[in-house]
Amino acid sequence: MAYIKKYKLLALIIENCKDIYLFDVMKKEGLKKKLKGHKKEVLDILTLKNDNLASYGNDFAIRIWNMKNLQNFITINVEIKKYNR
């Protein structure tokens, strides 16, 4: 879970789900938007200093989300390989 203070949004991830759920904490209407972009399960999210959101998924992608327009604007592929020593 992550809170984006500037936009008063609460971001949640659900186990085995590839979407991020955004809720406006000032309104009682529930779900504001689903952020879609990961191809596999989202593992973690965090709020950045500039009030954007970062997410990491089982698709080995880090995505940076602009919380003003609710769009993904940076994707970094970071596949990690195991090395035998």
C-alpha positions in Angstrom: 0.0 0.0 0.0 1.2 3.5 -0.8 -0.3 7.0 -0.2 0.2 9.8 -2.6 -0.3 12.9 -0.4 -0.4 15.6 -3.0 -3.3 13.9 -4.9 -4.9 12.3 -1.9 -4.7 8.8 -3.5 -4.3 5.5 -1.8 -2.6 2.8 -4.1 -3.2 -0.9 -3.3 -2.0 -4.1 -4.9 -3.7 -7.4 -4.5 -1.9 -10.8 -4.4 -1.7 -12.4 -7.9 -2.9 -9.3 -9.7 -1.2 -7.3 -12.4 -3.1 -4.0 -11.8 -2.7 -1.3 -9.2 -5.9 0.0 -7.6 -6.2 3.7 -6.8 -8.7 5.1 -4.4 -9.5 8.8 -3.8 -9.5 9.2 0.0 -11.6 12.4 -0.2 -14.5 10.7 -2.0 -16.6 7.8 -1.0 -17.2 6.5 -4.5 -14.5 3.8 -4.1 -12.2 2.9 -6.9 -10.9 5.9 -8.9 -8.8 4.0 -11.5 -6.9 0.8 -12.2 -3.3 1.3 -13.4 -2.6 -1.3 -16.0 0.7 -2.0 -17.6 2.5 -4.9 -15.8 2.2 -8.2 -17.7 2.5 -10.3 -14.5 1.8 -9.8 -10.8 2.7 -6.5 -9.2 5.0 -7.3 -6.2 5.6 -3.9 -4.6 4.7 -0.2 -4.9 6.1 3.0 -3.3 5.6 6.7 -3.4 8.5 8.8 -4.8 9.5 12.2 -3.5 7.9 13.9 -6.5 4.5 12.3 -5.6 4.7 9.8 -8.4 4.4 6.1 -7.9 6.9 3.3 -8.6 5.9 -0.3 -9.1 7.8 -3.6 -9.6 6.4 -6.8 -10.9 7.0 -10.4 -11.7 7.5 -9.3 -15.3 10.9 -7.9 -14.2 9.7 -4.3 -15.0 9.9 -1.2 -12.8 7.3 1.3 -13.8 7.0 4.9 -12.9 3.5 6.3 -12.8 2.6 10.0 -13.2 -0.1 10.6 -10.6 -1.2 13.9 -12.2 -2.5 12.2 -15.3 -2.5 8.6 -14.0 -0.3 7.2 -16.8 2.9 5.1 -16.9 5.7 7.3 -18.3 8.9 5.3 -17.6 9.4 1.5 -17.8 12.7 -0.1 -16.9 13.2 -3.8 -17.6 15.5 -5.3 -14.9 15.6 -9.1 -15.4 17.8 -10.5 -12.7 19.7 -13.7 -13.5 21.1 -16.1 -10.9 24.7 -16.8 -11.1 26.4 -20.0 -9.9 29.5 -19.4 -7.9 
